[in-house]
Amino acid sequence: MSRRLHLALALLAVAAAAQADVFTWVDAAGVTHIADDPASVPPDARMGRDGLRDLWGEGPQGRMPAAGTPRAARASLETSRSRRIVEGAVADIERGETALAATALESALRIDPRLPDPHWYLAGLDRERGRYASAESHLRAFLGLAGEAYELWRNAAEERLRALVDEQRLADPKSAGDADAWVGVAHPHFRIQYHSDLGRAEPAYASTVVRYLEEARHVVGERLGTVPEEPMGVVLYGKAAYLRAHRHRFSFQTVGFYDGRIHVVSAAHPAGELRALLFHEYAHAVFREQTGGDRPYWLNEGLAELCERASRGQAGLTRSERSSLSQRIDAGTWIPLRRIAPSFSGLGDEDARSAYLVAAAAARWIETHSRPADRARVLELLGEGRSDDDTLSAVLGRPTEGVDDEVRRWVRSAFPTTGNAALGPPL
């Protein structure tokens, strides 16, 4: 069967599964099974819930209520200004600009320390970064400041505090459980194992992970134009268990890697950050499975970054990110694709951050100027040992420098004052 037909059938299967009920059960051997046919579930099976509610990505929706009417006009002005800052920070979070959002929220608290809203959002941002003590502090501050009008948010904050206990336990090396206690999940597209500590906090942990992986497979299949024909191995750890198993592999902190299987750190209550991590690492895994390596590194990392952003509902680079790259072009400090084809090693922190944006911009330009089948062909030719330039020229009609030129033109096209308003469509 051709690879293209495999992909078509796989995507049809994902689409069908997305519309079906999912049933989770554990057999006598301790293996977790996922199915969409209730007749396949044994009558004596231990059932999990149909799905796990995302404790951090969901919860109360809509705008938070206004706090009580300030007694002084100055206090009213301060509160109004702080709320405008918070609204801007929420928009930053939705665009994926979390560092900018955190700075704005801290600024809002300095202006009006009595405002509960910034604590709510800062707790979520800190939890995503693994800063559990700070997340707990912000949630408790929120509860201390939020009045009765915030009842829905207060209830959710209490629930999130309880969930943080599980996250802190998994991150504590002293409380790590049996190193050999693993749970297997039977699935047609993945060979999934997760540490037993992860399932203790939530019985439906397995079905949530499967849903994230199926979504990742669908998105990566569309963006890279191909998916593996064989099931992909995926191993999930609590933070302490991950460090115990793999700290010796790296001289720097990691939360995931691929060595023939995907290895990732997971929260006890999976949320958007695990989904994004699985999208990112699955894209890397497919790239390496198809090409046999990581080069060109900018393409590998750029595609993975776009897949991760897709998990958060982001289409591509934000205007502020393009502005940052445009400033580098003007300053003569643009990092060429040729420089980051072998790796990002040797770059300082600021240059490394810029290199990731350059890679994402290049991958986005390629996406808008090719079909999925073309991108699959790029990976196929790289896997056959063709050079980067030969591959890009054969599929895109441009070698590395030509792609680099087009990407810089696209970056500048977002800013008409540079005289490049008609150089290309927005990405």
Backbone torsions as a table, in degrees:
resi	resn	phi	psi	omega
1	MET	NA	136.7	-176.8
2	SER	-69.7	155.6	178.9
3	ARG	-62.3	-36.9	-179.2
4	ARG	-64.8	-39.8	178.7
5	LEU	-68.1	-38.5	174.9
6	HIS	-55.6	-45.9	-178.6
7	LEU	-63.4	-44.5	-179.3
8	ALA	-60.2	-44.5	179.4
9	LEU	-65.4	-38.7	-179.6
10	ALA	-64.3	-42.3	-178.9
11	LEU	-68.8	-35.8	175.4
12	LEU	-63.2	-39.9	-179.7
13	ALA	-65.2	-40.2	178.2
14	VAL	-64.0	-43.3	-179.5
15	ALA	-61.9	-40.2	179.3
16	ALA	-67.4	-40.9	-178.7
17	ALA	-65.2	-31.8	-178.3
18	ALA	-64.8	-22.4	-177.4
19	GLN	-97.3	-3.3	-173.2
20	ALA	-102.9	157.9	171.5
21	ASP	-71.6	146.1	179.5
22	VAL	-113.3	131.3	-179.4
23	PHE	-115.6	133.2	-178.4
24	THR	-119.8	132.5	174.9
25	TRP	-147.8	161.6	-178.7
26	VAL	-116.4	127.3	-178.4
27	ASP	-85.5	-179.0	-175.2
28	ALA	-64.3	-24.6	-179.9
29	ALA	-86.6	0.4	179.6
30	GLY	86.4	10.2	179.1
31	VAL	-88.0	129.5	178.4
32	THR	-85.6	133.7	-179.8
33	HIS	-117.4	145.5	176.6
34	ILE	-120.8	132.1	178.9
35	ALA	-151.6	158.7	176.2
36	ASP	-109.4	9.6	180.0
37	ASP	-114.7	109.0	-177.6
38	PRO	-61.0	-25.0	-179.5
39	ALA	-68.1	-19.6	-178.3
40	SER	-84.4	-5.8	-178.2
41	VAL	-85.7	121.2	178.2
42	PRO	-60.6	144.9	-176.7
43	PRO	-63.6	-25.1	-177.9
44	ASP	-101.1	15.6	-176.8
45	ALA	-72.9	150.9	172.3
46	ARG	-86.3	115.7	-173.0
47	MET	-90.1	145.2	169.0
48	GLY	-99.2	171.2	176.4
49	ARG	-72.6	159.6	-178.9
50	ASP	-63.2	-29.3	-179.2
51	GLY	-164.3	162.7	-179.4
52	LEU	-108.3	120.4	178.6
53	ARG	-67.6	133.3	179.0
54	ASP	-72.6	105.7	-174.1
55	LEU	-64.1	-22.8	-173.7
56	TRP	-111.5	-31.3	-179.3
57	GLY	-83.8	-22.7	179.2
58	GLU	-108.5	-149.7	-176.7
59	GLY	102.7	-161.8	-177.9
60	PRO	-57.3	136.5	-179.3
61	GLN	-109.3	160.9	176.9
62	GLY	90.5	-177.4	-175.3
63	ARG	-77.2	141.5	176.8
64	MET	-68.5	150.3	179.9
65	PRO	-69.3	156.0	176.2
66	ALA	-72.3	143.3	176.5
67	ALA	-71.1	174.8	-178.2
68	GLY	-56.6	157.3	-178.4
69	THR	-67.6	123.0	-179.2
70	PRO	-64.4	149.7	-178.5
71	ARG	-79.1	-31.0	-176.1
72	ALA	-110.0	148.5	179.7
73	ALA	-61.3	-38.6	179.8
74	ARG	-62.6	-42.2	178.7
75	ALA	-62.0	-37.8	178.6
76	SER	-63.1	-42.3	179.2
77	LEU	-65.1	-41.4	179.3
78	GLU	-63.0	-43.4	179.6
79	THR	-63.8	-43.3	179.4
80	SER	-61.2	-43.4	178.9
81	ARG	-64.4	-43.7	179.8
82	SER	-61.8	-40.9	-179.4
83	ARG	-65.8	-36.1	176.5
84	ARG	-64.5	-38.8	177.3
85	ILE	-64.2	-42.4	179.4
86	VAL	-62.6	-42.9	179.2
87	GLU	-61.2	-39.5	176.3
88	GLY	-66.1	-38.1	179.1
89	ALA	-65.6	-39.2	177.7
90	VAL	-62.1	-40.1	176.3
91	ALA	-63.4	-37.8	176.7
92	ASP	-62.6	-42.7	179.3
93	ILE	-61.0	-43.0	-179.5
94	GLU	-64.0	-28.1	177.2
95	ARG	-86.6	-4.8	-179.8
96	GLY	89.4	6.2	-178.8
97	GLU	-92.8	71.0	-170.4
98	THR	-71.6	-34.9	179.5
99	ALA	-64.8	-41.8	177.5
100	LEU	-63.7	-41.1	179.4
101	ALA	-62.9	-44.4	-178.8
102	ALA	-61.1	-42.0	178.4
103	THR	-61.5	-43.4	-179.9
104	ALA	-65.1	-41.8	-178.9
105	LEU	-65.2	-40.3	175.8
106	GLU	-62.9	-37.0	177.3
107	SER	-63.7	-41.3	179.0
108	ALA	-61.6	-37.4	179.0
109	LEU	-69.2	-34.9	177.9
110	ARG	-65.7	-35.0	179.4
111	ILE	-73.1	-44.4	-177.7
112	ASP	-138.7	89.0	-177.0
113	PRO	-63.7	-13.4	-176.8
114	ARG	-87.0	-5.9	-175.6
115	LEU	-79.0	122.9	-177.1
116	PRO	-77.1	-29.2	-171.1
117	ASP	-53.7	-46.3	-178.6
118	PRO	-59.2	-34.8	179.9
119	HIS	-63.7	-37.0	-179.8
120	TRP	-59.6	-49.7	-176.3
121	TYR	-74.8	-36.3	177.5
122	LEU	-64.8	-33.8	176.4
123	ALA	-60.8	-43.7	178.9
124	GLY	-64.9	-41.4	179.4
125	LEU	-65.6	-42.2	179.5
126	ASP	-66.9	-37.3	179.3
127	ARG	-63.9	-39.5	177.9
128	GLU	-62.6	-31.2	-179.3
129	ARG	-86.6	-0.7	-178.1
130	GLY	80.3	14.3	178.9
131	ARG	-92.2	74.8	-169.5
132	TYR	-69.7	-37.0	179.7
133	ALA	-64.7	-42.2	178.4
134	SER	-66.9	-39.8	177.6
135	ALA	-60.9	-42.5	177.9
136	GLU	-62.5	-41.7	-179.9
137	SER	-61.5	-42.7	179.5
138	HIS	-67.6	-38.1	178.4
139	LEU	-64.9	-40.4	179.5
140	ARG	-68.7	-36.0	176.4
141	ALA	-66.1	-39.5	177.1
142	PHE	-59.7	-46.7	-179.4
143	LEU	-63.5	-32.5	-179.9
144	GLY	-74.1	-22.8	-175.9
145	LEU	-104.4	-26.8	-174.0
146	ALA	-79.8	128.3	-179.4
147	GLY	-87.8	-165.3	-175.7
148	GLU	-64.2	-27.0	-179.8
149	ALA	-64.1	-18.8	-178.8
150	TYR	-96.5	23.4	-169.6
151	GLU	-52.4	-46.7	-179.1
152	LEU	-60.2	-42.5	-179.4
153	TRP	-70.2	-35.3	178.0
154	ARG	-63.4	-43.5	178.6
155	ASN	-61.4	-41.9	179.3
156	ALA	-66.5	-36.8	179.0
157	ALA	-63.9	-40.5	176.7
158	GLU	-61.1	-41.3	179.8
159	GLU	-66.3	-39.1	179.9
160	ARG	-68.0	-34.1	175.2
161	LEU	-62.2	-41.4	178.3
162	ARG	-64.6	-38.1	179.6
163	ALA	-66.7	-33.3	-180.0
164	LEU	-63.3	-28.4	177.0
165	VAL	-58.8	-42.2	178.5
166	ASP	-66.2	-40.8	-179.1
167	GLU	-65.5	-41.3	179.6
168	GLN	-66.3	-35.2	177.7
169	ARG	-64.6	-43.1	-178.7
170	LEU	-69.6	-24.3	-179.5
171	ALA	-87.7	-9.2	-176.0
172	ASP	-91.7	114.6	-179.8
173	PRO	-58.2	-29.7	-177.9
174	LYS	-71.1	-22.6	-177.1
175	SER	-104.4	5.9	-179.7
176	ALA	-62.3	137.4	-177.4
177	GLY	-81.1	-160.3	-178.7
178	ASP	-61.3	125.4	-177.6
179	ALA	-64.6	-22.6	-176.8
180	ASP	-102.0	11.1	-177.4
181	ALA	-90.9	98.6	-177.1
182	TRP	-123.8	149.1	177.2
183	VAL	-115.3	131.3	178.2
184	GLY	-100.7	147.5	178.8
185	VAL	-122.4	124.7	177.5
186	ALA	-81.7	125.9	-177.2
187	HIS	-157.2	142.6	-176.6
188	PRO	-68.8	-26.5	-174.6
189	HIS	-106.2	-12.6	-174.8
190	PHE	-139.8	147.4	168.9
191	ARG	-106.6	97.0	-169.8
192	ILE	-101.2	133.1	169.8
193	GLN	-131.4	138.4	173.5
194	TYR	-137.1	149.8	-178.8
195	HIS	-66.1	138.9	-173.6
196	SER	-60.3	-27.2	178.5
197	ASP	-59.0	-30.1	-177.2
198	LEU	-68.7	-36.6	-177.0
199	GLY	-79.1	-13.1	-176.2
200	ARG	-71.3	-30.0	-177.7
201	ALA	-80.2	-25.2	-175.8
202	GLU	-151.1	114.1	-177.3
203	PRO	-59.5	-27.6	-177.1
204	ALA	-93.1	19.9	179.4
205	TYR	-53.9	-45.0	-174.9
206	ALA	-62.0	-44.2	-177.2
207	SER	-67.7	-31.6	176.5
208	THR	-66.4	-46.0	179.1
209	VAL	-61.7	-42.5	178.7
210	VAL	-61.2	-42.6	179.0
211	ARG	-61.2	-45.1	178.6
212	TYR	-60.5	-42.8	-177.8
213	LEU	-67.3	-39.5	177.4
214	GLU	-64.1	-40.4	177.0
215	GLU	-64.4	-40.8	177.9
216	ALA	-62.7	-42.0	-179.3
217	ARG	-62.6	-39.3	180.0
218	HIS	-66.6	-48.7	-177.4
219	VAL	-67.5	-45.1	179.6
220	VAL	-64.4	-37.4	177.4
221	GLY	-61.3	-38.4	178.5
222	GLU	-70.9	-39.5	-173.5
223	ARG	-82.6	-37.8	-179.9
224	LEU	-93.7	-12.5	177.4
225	GLY	80.8	6.2	-177.1
226	THR	-160.3	157.1	172.9
227	VAL	-136.3	158.0	-180.0
228	PRO	-62.3	144.9	176.8
229	GLU	-81.9	-22.5	178.6
230	GLU	-104.1	153.4	177.7
231	PRO	-58.7	140.0	-178.8
232	MET	-94.1	132.0	176.7
233	GLY	-76.3	134.6	179.4
234	VAL	-136.3	127.6	179.8
235	VAL	-122.9	129.0	-177.3
236	LEU	-118.3	135.7	-175.3
237	TYR	-128.2	153.1	160.3
238	GLY	-71.3	162.6	-173.4
239	LYS	-59.3	-46.7	-178.2
240	ALA	-64.4	-40.9	179.5
241	ALA	-65.3	-37.4	178.2
242	TYR	-63.9	-46.8	179.9
243	LEU	-63.9	-39.6	179.4
244	ARG	-62.4	-37.8	-177.0
245	ALA	-82.7	-31.2	-167.9
246	HIS	-131.5	6.7	179.9
247	ARG	-56.6	-35.4	-175.8
248	HIS	-70.9	-14.8	-175.8
249	ARG	-77.4	-27.6	-169.8
250	PHE	-129.1	147.5	176.0
251	SER	-91.5	3.3	-179.2
252	PHE	-138.7	165.8	-176.4
253	GLN	-75.5	134.0	176.6
254	THR	-131.0	160.4	173.7
255	VAL	-124.3	3.6	179.0
256	GLY	-178.6	155.0	176.0
257	PHE	-162.8	171.0	-179.4
258	TYR	-128.9	127.5	177.2
259	ASP	-135.4	35.1	-169.2
260	GLY	105.3	-23.2	169.0
261	ARG	-131.8	153.1	174.8
262	ILE	-85.4	126.7	176.0
263	HIS	-116.3	125.4	-178.7
264	VAL	-141.1	153.0	171.7
265	VAL	-83.6	137.7	-179.5
266	SER	-128.0	147.2	170.3
267	ALA	-78.3	158.9	177.4
268	ALA	-65.8	-33.9	176.9
269	HIS	-113.7	90.8	-173.4
270	PRO	-57.8	140.0	179.6
271	ALA	-144.0	-158.0	-173.0
272	GLY	-58.6	-32.1	-177.1
273	GLU	-69.7	-35.4	176.0
274	LEU	-69.6	-40.9	177.8
275	ARG	-58.4	-46.5	179.7
276	ALA	-63.5	-41.4	179.9
277	LEU	-63.6	-41.5	179.2
278	LEU	-66.9	-39.3	175.2
279	PHE	-59.0	-46.3	-177.1
280	HIS	-63.5	-52.1	-175.7
281	GLU	-70.2	-32.0	177.2
282	TYR	-66.7	-38.3	176.3
283	ALA	-61.7	-43.9	176.2
284	HIS	-60.3	-43.1	-177.7
285	ALA	-62.8	-43.5	179.0
286	VAL	-66.0	-41.3	178.4
287	PHE	-58.0	-49.1	-178.1
288	ARG	-69.5	-36.9	179.4
289	GLU	-62.9	-35.4	-177.9
290	GLN	-83.3	-36.5	-173.5
291	THR	-100.7	-20.1	-176.5
292	GLY	82.1	5.3	-179.8
293	GLY	-164.1	-163.6	-176.7
294	ASP	-113.0	-1.5	-174.3
295	ARG	-99.4	148.7	-4.2
296	PRO	-70.0	133.8	-172.4
297	TYR	-62.0	-35.5	-179.1
298	TRP	-63.1	-35.6	179.2
299	LEU	-73.1	-43.8	178.4
300	ASN	-58.2	-50.8	-176.8
301	GLU	-72.4	-36.7	-179.7
302	GLY	-63.7	-44.2	178.4
303	LEU	-64.7	-41.3	179.0
304	ALA	-63.8	-40.0	179.0
305	GLU	-63.6	-41.7	178.9
306	LEU	-66.2	-37.7	177.3
307	CYS	-65.1	-40.8	177.4
308	GLU	-62.7	-42.4	178.8
309	ARG	-64.9	-36.6	177.6
310	ALA	-60.8	-33.2	178.9
311	SER	-64.0	-22.8	179.5
312	ARG	-101.1	5.2	179.1
313	GLY	82.7	17.1	178.9
314	GLN	-96.2	136.0	-177.3
315	ALA	-82.0	-34.3	-175.9
316	GLY	-173.1	-143.3	179.8
317	LEU	-78.4	147.3	175.3
318	THR	-80.2	165.1	179.1
319	ARG	-62.4	-38.3	-179.7
320	SER	-66.3	-34.1	176.5
321	GLU	-67.8	-41.2	176.4
322	ARG	-65.4	-35.5	177.0
323	SER	-62.5	-41.5	178.1
324	SER	-60.7	-42.6	179.0
325	LEU	-68.9	-37.8	178.4
326	SER	-62.0	-39.6	178.2
327	GLN	-63.5	-35.2	177.0
328	ARG	-68.1	-37.9	176.1
329	ILE	-60.6	-46.7	-179.1
330	ASP	-62.4	-36.4	-176.7
331	ALA	-84.9	-4.9	-178.6
332	GLY	75.2	22.4	-178.8
333	THR	-114.7	17.7	174.7
334	TRP	-57.8	136.6	179.5
335	ILE	-93.9	111.2	-176.0
336	PRO	-66.2	150.2	177.6
337	LEU	-59.4	-35.0	179.7
338	ARG	-59.7	-35.8	-178.9
339	ARG	-67.1	-34.8	-174.7
340	ILE	-106.5	19.1	174.8
341	ALA	-70.8	-42.9	179.4
342	PRO	-72.5	-42.0	-179.3
343	SER	-177.6	178.9	174.8
344	PHE	-100.5	8.9	-175.4
345	SER	-65.9	150.7	178.7
346	GLY	86.2	-2.8	179.7
347	LEU	-92.2	141.6	172.2
348	GLY	-71.0	173.6	-175.3
349	ASP	-58.3	-47.3	-177.3
350	GLU	-65.6	-43.0	178.6
351	ASP	-67.0	-35.7	179.1
352	ALA	-64.8	-41.6	177.5
353	ARG	-62.4	-41.0	178.2
354	SER	-66.4	-37.1	180.0
355	ALA	-61.9	-38.6	177.5
356	TYR	-64.2	-39.2	177.4
357	LEU	-67.0	-41.1	176.8
358	VAL	-59.5	-44.6	180.0
359	ALA	-62.0	-44.0	179.5
360	ALA	-65.5	-39.5	178.7
361	ALA	-63.5	-42.8	180.0
362	ALA	-65.1	-43.1	179.0
363	ALA	-64.3	-37.7	179.0
364	ARG	-66.9	-40.5	177.3
365	TRP	-61.0	-42.8	179.0
366	ILE	-62.4	-41.9	179.1
367	GLU	-58.9	-40.5	-176.2
368	THR	-80.7	-7.0	-179.9
369	HIS	-120.7	23.4	178.9
370	SER	-155.7	164.8	174.7
371	ARG	-98.5	162.0	176.1
372	PRO	-53.8	-38.4	179.2
373	ALA	-63.9	-33.2	177.0
374	ASP	-66.6	-41.9	-179.2
375	ARG	-69.4	-34.8	173.7
376	ALA	-63.0	-36.8	178.2
377	ARG	-66.0	-37.8	176.0
378	VAL	-57.6	-48.4	-179.9
379	LEU	-64.4	-38.7	-179.6
380	GLU	-63.1	-45.2	-179.5
381	LEU	-67.0	-39.3	175.5
382	LEU	-61.8	-38.8	178.2
383	GLY	-66.4	-24.1	177.2
384	GLU	-83.3	-1.9	177.7
385	GLY	94.8	7.8	177.9
386	ARG	-69.3	149.2	179.4
387	SER	-70.1	163.5	177.9
388	ASP	-56.9	-48.8	-176.6
389	ASP	-64.7	-42.9	178.5
390	ASP	-61.7	-42.2	-178.2
391	THR	-65.4	-50.0	-178.7
392	LEU	-64.3	-38.8	178.7
393	SER	-65.8	-40.7	-177.7
394	ALA	-66.3	-36.4	-173.9
395	VAL	-98.9	-40.5	-174.8
396	LEU	-106.6	-7.9	179.9
397	GLY	77.1	13.1	-178.5
398	ARG	-145.7	138.9	171.1
399	PRO	-77.1	-172.9	-175.6
400	THR	-56.5	-46.9	-178.9
401	GLU	-63.5	-34.8	178.1
402	GLY	-65.9	-41.7	175.5
403	VAL	-63.4	-42.3	179.2
404	ASP	-58.1	-44.8	178.7
405	ASP	-60.3	-44.0	-179.0
406	GLU	-64.8	-39.1	-179.5
407	VAL	-65.6	-42.1	179.3
408	ARG	-65.4	-37.4	176.8
409	ARG	-64.0	-40.6	178.5
410	TRP	-64.0	-43.4	178.5
411	VAL	-57.0	-45.3	-177.6
412	ARG	-71.4	-23.9	-176.7
413	SER	-66.5	-15.4	179.3
414	ALA	-76.1	-9.4	-173.6
415	PHE	-128.2	90.1	-174.2
416	PRO	-56.0	-26.0	-177.8
417	THR	-64.9	-16.5	178.8
418	THR	-81.2	-5.6	179.8
419	GLY	85.1	14.0	-177.5
420	ASN	-120.3	33.0	-172.2
421	ALA	-64.9	-23.9	-174.4
422	ALA	-108.9	24.9	-174.7
423	LEU	-85.4	-7.1	179.6
424	GLY	168.3	163.2	179.3
425	PRO	-73.5	151.3	175.6
426	PRO	-66.3	146.3	-179.7
427	LEU	-109.6	NA	NA
